[in-house]
């Protein structure tokens, strides 16, 4: 399979890259600001890779990105960013950028890839959302809204793409050990762990494992499914 991964240079993205490379898949890897770093990282991989850079939060650059994409058999959408703070304090530009990056880019890339594939060729899409998209969170209103919209896409496009030899599934991670969550204080971390039945944060490899399963043909009868990876938190 040839698989596109957005946000490939991030923590969950790179863990997914390693899993899919170990399976022997050809990879098309997206990054925004870490192209040089990603070029060094892929040297260790035993598979063919292509790096595509682009700011998916910018509509004009997103259009160019979609037009330049090759045909693929799989698409994993991981690219994203967060904002912690009150909604009244979040700038309009930040809101627009997050909506474009998390939601519009997912829709438009999926649209472009569907148009590029032959009907006889299957397409597997996996969306990395969040448990906050299911349950919401004060202080992360726009992020939670974006993640909820992604789940709406999974539920809706799976019904449409299924008739075109494709499928769409999602994962909703909870607290995962990533740089995005490293900004929280130790007090906040311990408070969160106290609410998680598993008694710890998840590891990026555990999320990558679920993504890899959903992208593979062995999960071919799964469509519109969402796997929650949160240690029983929500």
Beta strands, then each sheet from edge to edge (+ up, - down):
strand 1: 2-6
strand 2: 26-31
strand 3: 49-53
strand 4: 74-77
strand 5: 123-128
strand 6: 166-173
strand 7: 226-229
sheet 1: 3+ 2+ 1+ 4+ 5+ 6+ 7+
end
